[in-house]
Amino acid sequence: SQYATSAQIPSATTSEIFQQYSEHVVRIEVVETGSAAKASIGTGFYATERGDIVTNYHVISKLIHAPERYKVEITNARGQTGPVSVLGVDVIYDLAVLRGGPHPKGFLKLESIQVQQGARLYSLGHPRDLGLTIVEGTYNGLLQHTLYPKVHFTGSLNPGMSGGPTLMQNGKVVGVNVATEGEQISFLVPVERAIALVERIGQSEIRPAASFLAEVGRQIHAYQATYLS
C-alpha cells in the first residue's frame, strides 16, 4: 500500500543530521584587540560557494560601533580560525553577512521553502561557548500581529546560538536563530530575509566596519517611518 511504502522510507536521525551539516557552521568570536578578551560569542553558517557567512547583526554589532576596539574571528568545524570582515547588514531583521577566514568545504544553500506547522526542525549553534550543539524543535508558523515576520520555533535556543541555522531534515534552511523567551519559545529570522541580504550584497568588496554605521542609521530611520505610517 502507499502507507506501507512511505513507512519504509528511512528518516535521518538527529545525529546523522548533525554529522552531515555541522561542517557548514562556524563559531563567531568578537574579541577586544587590546586585551584579546572575548566580548561576545555567536554562530554563523556558510551560505554561498564564495564563502559568505550569515549571522545575526547583534552578534557583530560591537565591531560596527567601535571598529578600533574590536575584531571578529571565526572557527570552523575543523578547528581552523581566521579573521572575517563585514559585507552587509540588515539591522531591522538582525542579520549580517561576513567574509573571510578558512575557505569552506561546502555551504547551506538558501532558497525559499514552504513548511507545514508541526514540522520537525533542527537548530545548530554554539550555546554559551560549550561547543557546537544541535537542538530539536518544531515549526509553528510566523508570529501574528508583527510589522516584520519572525518564525515561531518551539525549541530551546540559548545564548551563543544566535546566527546559527535552523534546518529541515533535508538540510534546507528555514531560518536564522535570533532570540528566545525561554520555556521552549524561540524565534528565527525567515530564510527569505537572509536570501534578500545575500543577493543585495552580490559580489560586493570588503568595506571598513566603520562605514556601516551610517547605513545602520538609515535602516533604522526607514523602519521608524514605516512603523509610524
C-alpha positions in Angstrom: 0.0 0.0 0.0 1.0 3.6 -0.3 1.2 3.8 3.5 3.5 0.8 3.7 5.8 2.2 1.0 6.2 5.6 2.7 6.6 4.0 6.1 9.6 2.1 4.8 11.5 5.2 3.8 14.1 5.7 6.5 14.3 9.1 8.1 17.6 10.7 9.2 18.4 10.6 12.9 19.4 13.7 14.8 23.0 12.5 15.0 23.1 11.9 11.2 21.8 15.5 10.5 24.4 16.8 12.9 27.2 14.9 11.1 26.0 16.0 7.7 25.5 19.7 8.2 27.7 20.7 11.2 30.7 21.3 9.0 28.9 24.3 7.4 28.5 26.1 10.8 31.1 28.3 12.5 31.7 29.9 15.9 32.0 33.6 15.8 34.0 35.5 18.4 34.1 39.2 18.9 37.5 40.0 20.6 38.9 43.1 22.1 42.0 44.0 20.1 43.9 45.3 23.1 43.3 42.7 25.7 42.3 39.7 23.4 39.4 39.2 25.8 36.2 37.7 24.3 33.5 40.3 24.1 30.8 38.1 22.7 30.3 34.7 21.1 27.8 33.7 18.4 27.2 31.4 15.5 27.2 31.7 11.7 27.0 29.4 8.7 28.4 29.3 5.2 25.6 30.3 2.7 27.4 30.7 -0.6 30.0 29.0 -2.7 32.3 32.0 -2.3 32.2 31.6 1.5 29.8 34.3 2.6 28.8 33.7 6.3 25.3 34.6 7.5 24.8 35.5 11.2 22.9 38.0 13.3 23.7 41.7 13.3 23.7 41.7 17.1 26.5 39.1 17.2 28.9 41.5 15.5 27.4 44.9 16.3 30.3 45.9 18.7 32.6 45.8 15.6 30.3 48.2 13.8 30.1 50.7 16.7 33.7 50.5 17.8 35.9 49.1 15.0 39.0 50.5 16.5 38.4 48.4 19.7 37.1 45.0 18.3 37.8 42.4 15.7 35.8 39.4 14.6 37.2 35.8 14.2 35.6 32.6 13.2 36.4 28.9 14.0 35.1 26.2 11.7 34.2 22.6 12.5 37.8 21.5 11.8 39.2 23.9 14.4 40.7 26.3 11.8 40.4 30.0 12.7 40.7 33.3 10.9 39.6 36.9 10.8 36.4 38.0 8.9 35.1 41.3 7.7 31.5 42.6 7.3 30.0 42.6 3.9 26.5 43.8 4.6 23.9 44.3 7.4 20.1 44.3 7.8 19.7 45.8 11.3 15.9 45.6 11.2 15.8 41.8 10.7 19.0 41.4 12.8 21.2 39.9 10.0 24.7 40.4 8.8 26.9 38.7 6.2 30.7 38.2 6.7 33.5 37.1 4.5 37.0 35.7 5.3 38.6 33.1 7.4 39.2 29.5 6.3 37.6 28.6 3.0 34.6 26.3 3.4 34.3 22.8 2.1 30.6 23.4 1.4 27.6 25.6 2.3 23.9 25.6 3.1 22.0 26.7 0.1 19.4 29.4 0.8 16.1 29.1 -1.0 12.5 29.9 -0.3 10.5 27.0 1.0 7.1 26.1 2.4 7.0 24.5 5.8 3.9 22.9 7.4 3.1 23.7 11.0 4.4 21.0 13.3 7.3 20.0 11.0 10.4 18.8 12.9 13.3 21.3 12.8 16.9 21.1 13.8 18.8 24.2 15.1 22.6 24.3 15.2 24.7 26.7 17.3 27.3 27.3 20.0 25.4 27.8 23.3 27.5 29.6 25.9 30.7 28.5 24.2 30.1 24.9 25.1 30.7 23.5 21.7 28.5 23.0 18.6 25.1 21.8 19.6 22.0 20.5 17.8 18.5 21.3 19.2 15.3 19.6 18.0 12.1 21.6 17.8 9.0 22.2 15.7 7.9 24.8 13.2 4.9 26.8 14.5 4.4 29.3 11.7 5.0 33.1 11.6 4.2 35.3 14.6 1.0 37.2 14.1 0.5 40.9 14.6 4.1 41.9 13.9 5.3 44.5 11.5 8.1 42.2 10.3 7.7 38.4 10.4 9.6 36.0 12.7 9.3 32.2 12.7 7.9 30.7 16.0 10.3 27.8 16.8 9.2 25.6 19.6 12.7 24.6 20.9 15.4 25.7 23.3 17.7 28.2 21.8 20.4 29.5 24.1 22.8 32.5 24.1 25.6 31.8 21.7 23.3 30.0 19.2 22.3 33.4 17.7 23.1 33.5 14.0 23.1 29.7 13.5 20.8 27.9 11.0 17.6 26.0 11.7 17.1 23.3 9.2 14.6 20.8 8.0 15.6 17.1 7.8 16.7 17.5 4.2 19.1 20.3 5.1 17.0 23.2 3.8 17.4 26.3 5.9 14.1 27.5 7.4 15.5 30.5 9.3 18.3 32.0 11.3 18.4 31.7 15.1 17.7 35.1 16.6 16.0 35.1 20.0 14.4 33.1 22.8 12.0 33.8 25.6 12.7 30.5 27.4 10.2 27.8 28.1 10.7 26.3 24.6 9.7 29.6 22.9 12.3 30.8 20.4 12.3 32.8 17.2 14.0 32.7 13.8 14.5 35.2 11.1 12.8 33.8 8.0 15.2 32.4 5.4 13.7 34.8 2.8 15.3 37.8 4.6 18.8 36.1 4.5 18.3 35.4 0.8 17.4 39.1 0.2 20.5 40.3 2.0 22.9 37.9 0.3 21.5 38.8 -3.1 21.8 42.5 -2.3 25.4 42.1 -1.4 26.3 40.1 -4.5 30.0 40.4 -5.3 30.5 43.4 -3.0 34.0 44.3 -1.9 35.1 44.4 1.7 34.4 47.8 3.4 35.7 49.3 6.6 33.5 48.3 9.5 33.0 52.0 10.5 31.4 52.7 7.1 28.3 50.6 8.1 27.3 52.9 11.0 25.6 55.4 8.7 23.8 52.6 6.9 22.5 51.3 10.2 21.1 54.7 10.9 19.4 54.9 7.5 17.8 51.5 8.0 16.5 52.4 11.5 15.1 55.7 10.2 13.4 54.0 7.3 11.9 51.4 9.7 10.6 54.2 12.0 9.0 55.9 9.1 7.2 52.7 8.0 6.2 51.9 11.6 4.7 55.3 12.3 2.9 55.4 8.9 
